[in-house]
Amino acid sequence: MSNSQTAKTCGLCDRNTNICWKCSQCDKYICEDCKIIHSKVNLGKEHDLTRIREPIERDELLGPKSVVCNRHRNKICDVFCRTCEELTCTSCQSIYHNHHNLPSVDDIHTEFKIELTKFETQIDVDILSKFEKDEEILNKFDFIHRQKYEEAERNIKERENFFIGEVKKHTQTLLNELHEKWDLISSDISEQKSKISEIKNDLSYLKNNINESKDSRDIEKMLRDIKSLGNSLSEISKIEIDHIQQSPQFTEGIFQQKSLVQMIANNLKILYNKFW
């Protein structure tokens, strides 16, 4: 045993590190002294005790959790029926699971952990990377649209300085319309980015569930998680992100030969219409 590892203590007295037995029903490692006591009490008389030959270390990865058979309360489920998708004991096999596919609980526990790891990889490599790419594109468009918006706003205001009197009401009207349209674009981008943020949170939540399930020794829970994760990831993968590309632009207008006020108003309107 390495210096960084500490011998596991008895699951009953929590003192003795000389672990000699494992009780399948209690799912505990116990020492010799506690084994004698455990075998004498009423609840422990019919429990299955397995002799431990090697030292048990605290940081050891344990196998699947022992599950008592629903039909034979004195038996521990030692295999998993793929056909029925349930844990079963040796007594049930010949009665209820004849000719079924029956891997051991250790094998199915390892298999489920591998399958859960594939879901985790699917999130990291396929799904999360897709939405991070979408987010990167939106950030790029956000920067471009914002620059063009600010440039358009700046140019309209610079042109406003050439005009006086009544023309200000036309300028203000155009600016208000510009702000409204920018608000729509900005709101659209924010909504899409918020959608990605929610998706990333959901994926992070699913990854946490995957890690918890991978560390679980409850095979039935792992099976439920695998089915649920498959459906959840399938739905998330179908989500599409809208990439906003329309943006305001500034173009010099042409003065019309009319009255001064009408000429300026028309000129600003021409400029404004060319932004979109």
C-alpha positions, 0 to 999 in steps of 0.5 A: 500500500502506498503512503498516500493510501489509508487502509479502510476501516470496519463499516460497523465499528469504524476503528479496526482496519483489519478487514476480513469480510464483506456483507452483501446485504448490508453492503459493508466491509467488516472486521473479524470481531464485528463479523462474530457479532453481526452473525449473532444478531437476528438481522444478520443471521441469514446475511451472505458474508464473503471472505476478503483475502486482500487489504481494502484501501479507502481510495479503491474503486468499488464495484456495483452496489449489492441489490437484494432480489425482489423475489428471493430476499435472501439472495443478492442479484449477481447478473443483469438480464439484458432481455428484461432490463433488470437485475436478477439472482441465480435462483431467478435465472432458470425460472424467469430468464431462461435463455436470456442474455445475462452478463454479470453485474460487474460487466454491465456496470463497466459497460454502463460506465463506458456508455455514459462516458460516450454521452459525456464525449458527445457533449464535449466533442459534438454538441457543446462545440457546435453551440460554442461555434454558434456563440462565436459567430454571434459574437462576431456579428454582434461586434460587426453590427455594433460597429456599423450601428455606431458608425451609422448613428455617428454619421447621421448625427454629423449630418444633423449638425448641417441642418437647423430649425424645423429639420431637427424634428425629422432628424430625431424621427430618423434616429428614433427609428434607427434606435428601434431597429437596432434594439430589434437586432441587439435584442435578437442577438441577446436572445440567441446568446441567452439561448446558448447560455441556457443550453450550456447550463443544461449541458453542464447539468447533464454532465454533472448527472453523467459524472454522478451516474458514472460514480454510482453503483446503482445499475438501475439508476444508470439505466434510467440515466442513459435513457433520459440522457439519450432523449435530452441530448437528442432534443438539445442537438436539434436546437438551431441558433439564428445568426443575425446578419442585417445591419445599418450602413451609412451612404451619402444622399443626394439633395433634392431641388425643393424647398429648404425644409422639404429638401433636408427632410428628404435628404435625411430620409434617403440616407436613413433608407440606405442604412437597412 
